[in-house]
Every structure is written in structure tokens, then in C-alpha cells.
Amino acid sequence: MSAHDSPIRRSVEVEYWVIDERGRLTTPGSLVEASPGAEREFVEPLLEIKTTPCETTRALRDELRERVTAVLDRADEVGKGLVPLATPIHAEEIADIPAERTRIQNEVVGSAFEYVRHCAGTHVHVEQRPGAAVDQHNAFVALDPALALANSSPYFRGQRLAAGARSKLYRWMAYDDLPHQGRLWPYVADREEYTRRLERRYEDFETAAIDAGVDRRAVAKHFDPDSAVWTPVQFREAFSTVEWRSPDAALPSDVIRLADRLAALVGRLDEVEVRIEGDRGRVGRDEIVLPEFDAVIGYVNDAIRDGLASASIRGYLDRMGFDVDAYDPVAHEIDGRATVSPEAARDIRLEHADRLAADVRRVGPLTGD
């Protein structure tokens, strides 16, 4: 079997808020021991669940369901729940888990790092396709507006922010003073161009850290170019994947559906012509046309501000091969209030913890294979 005929492995990392029986944020505690791949995140009330690389959608679906279910079983025993929302809706200060790496980020980003503490997301890894990794990276850049399919909270500290509050917090607020951090990077012509960008961004981070009084050796000990940079689409050499980091925390069924679509697209890259042209974009039988980068940014901004309420976003994602009607982003369901009280936020968290449990425990597949 040639490399091009081999299955395309994919994996996911999902982050969920941990709550008690009253909907209050709490720490994961023993939940991290309930399943392989369950880990603490850098803030106290957040839990991450990772899968291994899987060769099929069915295998990924089954492994994610098994791991989330194991954590939920433990959560039931200790009176906790997992919440698949991009922000906790309403929360004041969210505490870090003490760590030198986090301390350095706090020094570099400053007070704006508080925005990051309120964010829970999903990362999708798809194995790099031999000979097509640059096209894969560029296709993922063009697909970044698909974040609208998983927008799961419009609120930050009880105030309406955008249909995709997490994306706005990351891209437009947290890293606003660090050039090129947090934002989507343009297409690349080759791997060398991406590597040069990554190295320049690391140099910017290192300079900002030193200016903030952080010792250069401490920066080098806790960061490298790959880990110091946050951009939505990244080559990940350690896993030999291209990673898409834009989706919000979401139900496992939606996470699997997104991963399936990205893997299916990657499987076609060596069979069709891939080119960058115009402002519409389309995935056809014999070609994949990626819009010019400025057009992609316009779609991304619409996806963050308006989500699937935007006709242009729905049309674009349909042309790029997504079954838009298969998604029902939570953000639109809970939107419509200028403010949300702490009490209402707790009720929303409890409701969506129940939905997560139902999503993984229902009979039947999470998505079509």
C-alpha cells in the first residue's frame, strides 16, 4: 500500500468546563484519573480529553465516546459534570494552575491574558498527507470560517460579545499587543516559508518576554517556536499533523463531524487541482478552489461576529463541502440577551452538561461513516 493509499489518521482534543451539582465551576479532581487522555488544562475548572490518532471516523467516534463516557461515569460518582461551552457564560476571575510556563505567558501578554482563561475549545489533528502538506495547510486556512459551525457561546462575563465569543477573545482581544499572535496566518508557498514565520514569531515572543523582565533561559526552557505561538492552523511536527485549533468546545457528535470533513478533504488533495483564486471558493469534483486570503479573513470575521446567521457564511461553507444544515450551533440558541446573570449562567451550564451526557450515551453512531 502506498502512502497515498493509506488511511488518513485523525485525532481530537476537546476541552470542557467542570461544574458541581449546582452548576458552579469547580476543579476536575479525580476526573483526570478516569480515562486515558484526560488531563488538566492551565486553568482550574477546565479538563481536556484527547484521543489517539485514529484511521477512520468510526474509530475516532468510538474512542472519543469511550473516553468521555468514562470521565462522565466518574463525574456522576463525585457530583460533577462536563460543559461543552466555549466560555463559562458568566464568571469573574478564573484561577490559573500555578506553573512557570503560565507565569511567563502572564508576563508577556499582561492583563489581556485574562481573556484566554475564559476559553474552552477543540483542536483537530489530521495526518500530513505526503507530498500535499502545503495544500493541506492552505486548505485548512481556507476552511477556518467553519468555526461558525461550532460556535457555542456568545457571552463573556455575562455580556454579549459575538456569536463566537471565544474566537473574538483570542483573536481580537487577548493577543492584540503581540503582532501576528492569535490571528490566522496567510497561505504559504512552501514549508520553509511557514518555518520562517514561526521562527520570527518566536523571536517576537522572546523579545516581549525579556522586555517584561523574564530571564531568556526561562523562556528557552519552557517554550520553543512551536509552543510559543498561537495561530489557528499549524504544522505540528511532533505528531506529523496539520492542526486546526479554531472550533469552540462542542458536543462530541459535532467534533467528530468536523474531523471527518477535514480528513475527507485531505484524502482528495492528491487527486484534484488545488488553486487560490477569487473570493468565493468551492470544492468541486475535479478541483478545490481556495479564495484569496483577504476574502478568507472576511468570511472569518463574519463567522465570529454572526456565525450561521450570516447568509454569506452559510453559502461559503456549503460551497466548501460542509453540510451546514447538519449543525445547530449552541451560540444561536442561547443568544438574544444583552446580559446573563450568574444564576442563569449556572442553569445554562447544567443544561448543557446534560446534553453532553446524552450525546455520548445515546444509542447509535455519533455521525455517519
C-alpha positions as CSV (number, residue, x, y, z in Angstrom):
1,M,0.0,0.0,0.0
2,S,1.4,3.4,-1.0
3,A,1.5,6.3,1.4
4,H,-1.3,7.9,-0.7
5,D,-3.5,4.8,-0.3
6,S,-3.1,4.5,3.4
7,P,-5.8,5.7,5.8
8,I,-5.6,9.3,7.0
9,R,-5.2,9.3,10.7
10,R,-7.0,12.0,12.7
11,S,-7.3,12.8,16.4
12,V,-9.1,15.4,18.5
13,E,-8.5,17.3,21.8
14,V,-11.7,18.6,23.5
15,E,-11.9,21.0,26.5
16,Y,-14.8,21.0,28.9
17,W,-15.7,23.1,31.9
18,V,-16.1,21.1,35.1
19,I,-19.1,22.0,37.3
20,D,-20.6,20.8,40.5
21,E,-24.2,19.7,41.0
22,R,-25.3,23.4,41.3
23,G,-23.6,24.5,38.1
24,R,-20.7,26.2,39.8
25,L,-17.3,25.9,38.3
26,T,-15.0,23.5,40.1
27,T,-11.8,21.6,39.7
28,P,-11.6,18.2,37.8
29,G,-10.1,16.4,40.8
30,S,-10.2,12.6,40.2
31,L,-11.7,13.0,36.7
32,V,-8.2,13.1,35.3
33,E,-7.8,9.5,36.5
34,A,-10.9,8.3,34.9
35,S,-9.7,7.7,31.3
36,P,-6.5,7.8,29.2
37,G,-6.1,11.1,27.6
38,A,-7.9,13.1,30.4
39,E,-5.6,16.0,31.5
40,R,-5.7,19.2,33.4
41,E,-5.6,22.4,31.4
42,F,-3.8,25.5,32.6
43,V,-6.8,26.9,34.5
44,E,-8.5,25.2,37.4
45,P,-12.0,24.4,36.1
46,L,-11.0,23.1,32.7
47,L,-10.5,19.4,31.7
48,E,-9.0,18.3,28.4
49,I,-9.8,14.9,26.8
50,K,-7.5,13.7,24.0
51,T,-7.8,10.8,21.6
52,T,-5.1,8.8,19.9
53,P,-4.6,9.0,16.1
54,C,-7.4,7.0,14.5
55,E,-7.6,5.7,10.9
56,T,-11.4,6.1,10.5
57,T,-14.2,8.2,11.6
58,R,-15.8,5.2,13.3
59,A,-12.7,4.5,15.3
60,L,-12.4,8.2,16.3
61,R,-16.0,8.3,17.3
62,D,-15.8,5.2,19.4
63,E,-12.7,6.2,21.2
64,L,-13.9,9.7,22.0
65,R,-17.2,8.4,23.2
66,E,-15.5,5.7,25.3
67,R,-13.2,8.3,26.9
68,V,-15.8,11.0,27.5
69,T,-18.2,8.3,28.9
70,A,-15.5,7.1,31.3
71,V,-15.0,10.6,32.6
72,L,-18.7,11.2,32.9
73,D,-19.2,7.9,34.9
74,R,-16.6,9.2,37.4
75,A,-18.2,12.6,37.4
76,D,-21.5,11.0,38.3
77,E,-19.9,9.4,41.3
78,V,-18.4,12.6,42.7
79,G,-21.3,15.0,41.8
80,K,-19.7,16.8,38.8
81,G,-20.5,17.4,35.2
82,L,-18.7,18.5,31.9
83,V,-19.9,21.5,30.0
84,P,-19.3,21.8,26.2
85,L,-19.5,25.6,26.0
86,A,-16.8,27.9,24.7
87,T,-17.0,30.2,27.7
88,P,-18.5,29.6,31.2
89,I,-21.1,32.3,30.1
90,H,-20.6,34.3,33.3
91,A,-17.6,34.0,35.6
92,E,-15.4,36.7,37.1
93,E,-11.8,35.6,37.9
94,I,-10.7,32.1,36.8
95,A,-7.6,30.9,38.6
96,D,-4.5,29.5,36.9
97,I,-2.9,26.3,38.0
98,P,0.5,27.5,39.2
99,A,3.2,26.8,36.6
100,E,6.2,28.6,35.3
101,R,5.0,28.5,31.7
102,T,1.8,30.2,32.6
103,R,3.6,32.8,34.7
104,I,5.7,33.7,31.7
105,Q,2.7,34.0,29.5
106,N,1.1,36.2,32.0
107,E,4.1,38.5,32.0
108,V,4.3,38.6,28.2
109,V,0.6,39.0,27.4
110,G,-0.2,41.1,30.5
111,S,-3.7,41.7,31.8
112,A,-5.2,40.7,28.5
113,F,-4.2,37.1,29.3
114,E,-7.3,37.0,31.5
115,Y,-9.4,36.7,28.3
116,V,-7.7,33.3,27.5
117,R,-8.7,31.9,30.9
118,H,-12.3,32.1,29.9
119,C,-11.9,30.0,26.7
120,A,-12.6,26.3,26.0
121,G,-12.0,24.9,22.5
122,T,-11.5,21.9,20.3
123,H,-8.3,21.0,18.3
124,V,-8.5,18.7,15.3
125,H,-5.3,17.0,14.1
126,V,-5.2,15.4,10.6
127,E,-2.2,13.5,9.5
128,Q,0.0,15.3,7.0
129,R,-0.5,13.9,3.5
130,P,2.8,13.0,1.8
131,G,3.5,15.5,-1.0
132,A,0.4,17.5,-0.2
133,A,1.1,19.0,3.2
134,V,1.3,22.6,2.0
135,D,-2.0,22.2,0.1
136,Q,-3.4,20.7,3.3
137,H,-2.3,23.7,5.4
138,N,-3.7,26.1,2.9
139,A,-7.0,24.3,2.7
140,F,-7.3,24.4,6.5
141,V,-6.7,28.1,6.4
142,A,-9.5,28.5,3.8
143,L,-11.8,26.3,5.9
144,D,-11.2,28.4,9.1
145,P,-14.6,30.1,8.7
146,A,-16.1,26.7,9.6
147,L,-15.6,27.7,13.2
148,A,-19.1,29.1,12.8
149,L,-20.4,25.5,12.8
150,A,-19.4,25.0,16.4
151,N,-19.9,28.5,17.9
152,S,-21.1,27.6,21.4
153,S,-21.1,30.8,23.4
154,P,-21.8,34.5,22.6
155,Y,-21.1,35.6,26.2
156,F,-18.1,36.7,28.3
157,R,-18.6,37.6,31.9
158,G,-22.3,37.7,31.3
159,Q,-22.1,40.2,28.5
160,R,-22.8,39.5,24.9
161,L,-19.6,39.7,22.8
162,A,-20.1,37.9,19.5
163,A,-21.6,34.8,18.1
164,G,-18.1,33.3,18.5
165,A,-17.1,34.9,21.8
166,R,-14.1,32.6,22.3
167,S,-12.7,33.4,18.8
168,K,-13.1,37.1,19.5
169,L,-11.4,36.8,22.9
170,Y,-8.4,35.0,21.4
171,R,-8.0,36.8,18.1
172,W,-9.1,40.4,18.7
173,M,-8.5,40.9,22.4
174,A,-6.0,38.6,24.2
175,Y,-3.1,39.0,21.8
176,D,-3.9,42.4,20.4
177,D,-0.5,43.8,21.6
178,L,1.5,40.8,20.1
179,P,1.7,41.1,16.4
180,H,0.7,38.0,14.4
181,Q,-0.3,36.1,17.6
182,G,-3.8,34.7,17.8
183,R,-4.7,35.6,14.2
184,L,-5.0,33.4,11.1
185,W,-1.8,33.4,9.1
186,P,-1.9,33.7,5.2
187,Y,-1.3,30.8,2.9
188,V,2.2,29.5,2.4
189,A,4.1,28.7,-0.7
190,D,6.2,26.0,0.9
191,R,7.2,24.6,4.3
192,E,10.2,26.9,4.5
193,E,8.0,29.9,4.5
194,Y,6.0,28.6,7.4
195,T,9.1,27.8,9.3
196,R,10.5,31.3,8.8
197,R,7.2,32.8,10.1
198,L,7.2,30.5,13.1
199,E,10.8,31.5,14.0
200,R,10.1,35.2,13.6
201,R,7.0,34.9,15.9
202,Y,9.1,33.1,18.5
203,E,11.7,35.8,18.3
204,D,8.9,38.4,18.9
205,F,7.7,36.3,21.9
206,E,11.2,36.0,23.3
207,T,11.8,39.8,22.9
208,A,8.5,40.6,24.6
209,A,9.3,38.2,27.5
210,I,12.7,39.7,28.0
211,D,11.2,43.3,27.9
212,A,8.8,42.1,30.6
213,G,11.7,41.0,32.8
214,V,11.6,37.3,32.1
215,D,15.0,35.6,32.0
216,R,15.9,34.4,28.5
217,R,16.9,30.9,29.9
218,A,13.4,30.6,31.4
219,V,11.8,31.3,28.0
220,A,14.0,28.7,26.3
221,K,13.3,26.1,29.0
222,H,9.5,26.4,28.7
223,F,8.9,27.4,25.1
224,D,10.0,26.6,21.6
225,P,8.8,28.1,18.3
226,D,6.0,25.5,18.1
227,S,4.7,26.0,21.6
228,A,5.1,29.8,21.9
229,V,2.9,30.6,19.0
230,W,-0.9,30.5,18.9
231,T,-2.3,30.6,15.4
232,P,-5.4,28.7,14.3
233,V,-3.7,26.5,11.7
234,Q,-0.4,24.9,12.5
235,F,2.0,22.3,11.2
236,R,2.7,20.0,14.1
237,E,6.0,18.2,13.5
238,A,5.8,16.2,16.8
239,F,2.6,14.5,15.5
240,S,3.2,14.9,11.8
241,T,-0.2,16.6,11.5
242,V,-1.8,19.8,10.5
243,E,-3.8,21.1,13.4
244,W,-6.9,23.2,13.3
245,R,-7.5,25.0,16.6
246,S,-10.4,27.2,15.9
247,P,-13.6,25.3,16.9
248,D,-15.2,26.0,20.2
249,A,-15.8,23.4,22.8
250,A,-18.7,21.4,21.4
251,L,-20.7,18.2,21.6
252,P,-18.7,15.1,20.6
253,S,-21.0,14.5,17.6
254,D,-20.2,17.9,16.1
255,V,-16.4,17.4,16.9
256,I,-16.4,14.1,15.0
257,R,-18.4,15.5,12.1
258,L,-15.8,18.3,11.7
259,A,-12.9,16.0,11.9
260,D,-14.5,13.7,9.4
261,R,-14.9,16.5,6.9
262,L,-11.3,17.7,7.2
263,A,-9.9,14.2,6.8
264,A,-12.2,13.6,3.8
265,L,-10.9,16.8,2.1
266,V,-7.3,15.9,2.8
267,G,-7.9,12.5,1.2
268,R,-8.7,14.3,-2.1
269,L,-5.8,16.7,-2.2
270,D,-3.5,14.5,-4.4
271,E,-6.4,13.7,-6.8
272,V,-7.5,17.2,-7.8
273,E,-6.1,20.5,-8.7
274,V,-5.8,22.9,-5.8
275,R,-5.5,26.6,-6.6
276,I,-6.1,30.0,-5.0
277,E,-8.4,32.3,-6.9
278,G,-11.1,34.9,-6.5
279,D,-13.3,35.5,-3.4
280,R,-15.9,32.7,-3.5
281,G,-14.1,29.3,-3.1
282,R,-15.5,25.9,-3.9
283,V,-14.8,22.2,-3.6
284,G,-15.7,20.5,-6.9
285,R,-15.3,17.1,-8.4
286,D,-12.0,17.9,-10.1
287,E,-10.7,20.9,-8.3
288,I,-10.5,22.7,-5.0
289,V,-10.5,26.5,-5.3
290,L,-9.4,28.4,-2.2
291,P,-10.3,32.1,-2.0
292,E,-7.7,34.8,-1.9
293,F,-6.6,35.2,1.7
294,D,-8.3,38.6,2.2
295,A,-11.6,37.0,1.3
296,V,-11.0,34.3,3.8
297,I,-10.5,36.9,6.5
298,G,-13.8,38.5,5.6
299,Y,-15.5,35.1,6.0
300,V,-13.7,34.5,9.3
301,N,-14.8,37.9,10.7
302,D,-18.4,37.1,9.7
303,A,-18.2,33.7,11.3
304,I,-17.0,35.3,14.6
305,R,-19.5,38.2,14.6
306,D,-22.6,36.5,13.2
307,G,-22.0,32.8,12.8
308,L,-24.5,30.8,10.8
309,A,-26.9,33.8,11.0
310,S,-24.7,35.2,8.1
311,A,-26.0,34.1,4.7
312,S,-22.5,34.6,3.2
313,I,-21.1,32.2,5.7
314,R,-23.7,29.6,5.0
315,G,-23.2,29.9,1.3
316,Y,-19.4,29.8,1.6
317,L,-19.3,26.7,3.8
318,D,-21.8,25.0,1.5
319,R,-19.5,25.6,-1.5
320,M,-16.6,24.3,0.5
321,G,-18.4,21.0,1.1
322,F,-19.9,21.2,4.6
323,D,-23.4,20.0,5.3
324,V,-24.4,23.2,7.0
325,D,-27.8,22.0,7.9
326,A,-26.3,19.2,10.0
327,Y,-25.1,21.7,12.5
328,D,-27.1,23.7,15.1
329,P,-24.6,25.9,16.9
330,V,-25.5,26.4,20.6
331,A,-24.5,30.1,20.4
332,H,-27.6,31.0,18.3
333,E,-29.8,29.1,20.7
334,I,-28.7,30.8,23.9
335,D,-28.1,34.2,22.2
336,G,-30.5,37.1,22.4
337,R,-29.8,38.5,25.9
338,A,-27.6,41.6,26.4
339,T,-26.6,40.2,29.8
340,V,-26.7,36.9,31.6
341,S,-26.8,36.7,35.4
342,P,-24.6,34.3,37.4
343,E,-27.7,32.3,38.3
344,A,-28.8,32.0,34.7
345,A,-25.3,31.0,33.7
346,R,-25.3,28.2,36.2
347,D,-28.6,26.9,34.8
348,I,-27.2,27.1,31.2
349,R,-24.1,25.1,32.3
350,L,-26.3,22.4,33.9
351,E,-28.5,22.1,30.9
352,H,-25.5,21.7,28.5
353,A,-23.8,19.2,30.8
354,D,-26.9,17.1,30.5
355,R,-26.8,17.5,26.7
356,L,-23.2,16.3,26.6
357,A,-24.0,13.2,28.6
358,A,-27.0,12.4,26.3
359,D,-24.8,13.0,23.2
360,V,-22.3,10.3,24.1
361,R,-24.6,7.8,25.8
362,R,-27.3,7.7,23.2
363,V,-27.7,4.5,21.1
364,G,-26.4,4.7,17.6
365,P,-23.5,6.4,15.8
366,L,-22.5,10.0,16.6
367,T,-22.1,10.7,12.9
368,G,-22.4,9.0,9.6
369,D,-19.4,7.0,8.3
